[in-house]
Amino acid sequence: MLRRLSVLVLLLASCARQADQPQVPTPEEVAHSRGARVPDQIDSLIATVVGTDAEFGDAGTDSPSFYFSGQDDTAFKRLAVIPAAVPRLVECLGWDRRSRTTWGGAPVLVGAVCGHVLRVTPYARKRNYSHPWVEYRDPTIDRLRAVQLLWLNQLRRDPG
C-alpha cells in the first residue's frame, strides 16, 4: 500500500512539472496550422525557434531595445532571411501558446518570439517597418493579435 502511494505521489509530481513546461509546437503542428500535412523548412525553423531555450533581455538603452540570448541562433538567422517566412511569422504572432523563450524566467507567448524574428527580416528592415514591441516583457495575447492585424494590413498593402 505504501509503495503504491509513493508511486502515485511521484506520478502526480511528474505531471505537475510537465504542466508547468511550455507545450511548444512541433513542425507537424506548425504545418497543420496552415493547412498542410507535411512540414516544410519554414515550419521546422519556426518550431525550432519557438522551442529554443533562450531569454529576452533589456539591452539597457534609453529606447526600448531587446536582445534574444539563444545560444544556437542558427535557426533564428536562417528563418529571418527567408522571404516566404514573413507571412507565416505574422500568422504565429497570434498563437495562444507559450514558447521556451523567457522574460525574467517566465515563458513568453510564441508570438513574442515570432515578432522578434519579424523585426529582423529584410522585409521589415527595408521598409523600416516596426511596431512597438515594448511589451515583449510579457505581451498579452490580445496585444500580439492587435500587432498581428497591423502586420496583416501591411502585407496586404505591400506584399513584398
C-alpha positions in Angstrom: 0.0 0.0 0.0 2.8 2.4 0.9 4.6 1.5 -2.3 1.5 2.3 -4.4 1.0 5.6 -2.6 4.7 6.5 -3.3 4.3 5.7 -7.0 1.2 7.8 -7.2 2.8 10.7 -5.5 5.8 10.5 -7.9 3.5 10.3 -10.9 1.5 13.4 -9.7 4.7 15.3 -9.1 5.9 14.4 -12.6 2.6 15.5 -14.2 2.7 18.8 -12.3 6.2 19.6 -13.5 5.2 18.8 -17.1 2.2 21.0 -16.8 4.5 24.0 -15.9 6.5 23.4 -19.1 5.6 25.2 -22.3 4.0 23.0 -24.9 5.8 24.3 -27.9 4.5 23.3 -31.3 6.2 20.6 -33.3 6.9 21.1 -37.0 3.9 19.0 -37.8 1.7 21.2 -35.7 3.1 24.3 -37.4 2.3 22.8 -40.8 -1.2 21.8 -39.6 -1.9 25.4 -38.5 -1.5 26.5 -42.2 -3.5 23.5 -43.5 -0.5 21.4 -44.7 0.0 17.8 -43.8 3.8 17.7 -44.1 6.1 20.3 -42.6 8.5 22.3 -44.8 11.7 24.1 -43.9 9.9 27.2 -42.6 7.6 25.1 -40.4 10.6 23.3 -38.9 12.5 26.5 -38.4 9.6 28.2 -36.6 9.2 25.1 -34.3 12.9 25.2 -33.6 13.0 28.9 -32.9 10.0 28.9 -30.5 11.4 25.8 -28.9 14.8 27.4 -28.2 15.7 27.7 -24.6 16.6 31.5 -24.7 16.0 34.6 -22.8 14.7 38.1 -23.8 16.7 40.8 -22.1 16.6 44.5 -21.9 19.6 46.0 -23.8 19.7 48.8 -21.3 19.4 51.7 -23.7 17.1 54.7 -23.4 14.8 53.4 -26.1 13.1 50.0 -25.8 15.5 47.5 -27.2 15.7 43.8 -26.6 18.1 41.0 -27.3 17.5 37.3 -27.8 20.0 35.2 -26.0 19.6 31.9 -27.8 22.9 30.0 -27.6 22.5 28.5 -31.0 20.6 31.1 -33.1 21.2 29.4 -36.4 17.5 28.6 -36.9 16.6 32.2 -35.9 19.1 33.6 -38.5 18.0 31.2 -41.3 14.3 31.9 -40.7 14.8 35.7 -40.7 16.2 35.7 -44.3 13.6 33.5 -46.0 11.1 35.9 -47.7 8.3 33.3 -47.7 8.6 33.1 -43.9 7.2 36.6 -43.3 3.5 35.7 -43.7 4.0 32.6 -41.5 5.7 34.7 -38.8 2.8 37.1 -38.9 0.4 34.1 -38.5 2.2 32.8 -35.4 2.0 36.2 -33.7 -1.5 35.2 -32.6 -0.8 31.7 -31.3 -2.0 31.2 -27.8 0.9 29.0 -26.7 4.0 29.6 -24.6 7.5 29.3 -26.0 10.6 28.1 -24.2 12.0 31.6 -24.5 11.6 33.5 -21.3 11.5 37.0 -19.9 12.7 37.1 -16.4 12.5 33.3 -16.2 8.8 33.1 -17.3 8.0 31.7 -20.7 6.6 34.3 -23.2 4.0 33.6 -25.8 5.1 32.2 -29.1 4.0 35.5 -30.8 6.7 37.5 -28.9 9.4 35.2 -30.4 7.8 35.3 -33.9 7.6 39.1 -33.6 11.3 39.3 -32.7 12.2 37.4 -35.9 9.9 39.6 -38.0 11.7 42.7 -36.8 14.9 41.5 -38.3 13.6 40.2 -41.6 14.8 42.1 -44.7 11.1 42.8 -45.4 10.8 44.8 -42.2 14.3 46.4 -42.3 14.0 47.5 -45.9 10.8 49.3 -45.1 11.9 50.4 -41.7 8.7 48.8 -40.5 8.2 48.0 -36.9 5.5 48.1 -34.3 6.0 49.0 -30.6 7.4 45.8 -29.1 8.0 47.2 -25.6 5.5 44.6 -24.3 7.9 41.8 -25.1 8.4 41.7 -21.4 5.1 39.8 -21.1 2.8 40.7 -24.0 -0.8 39.6 -23.8 -2.4 37.5 -26.5 -4.7 40.5 -27.2 -1.7 42.8 -27.7 0.0 40.3 -30.0 -3.2 39.8 -32.1 -3.5 43.6 -32.5 0.1 43.7 -33.8 -0.7 40.7 -36.0 -3.6 42.7 -37.6 -1.3 45.6 -38.3 1.2 43.3 -39.9 -1.6 41.6 -42.0 -2.7 45.1 -43.2 0.9 45.9 -44.1 1.4 42.7 -46.1 -1.9 43.4 -48.0 -0.6 46.9 -48.9 2.9 45.8 -49.7 3.3 42.0 -50.2 7.0 42.4 -50.9 
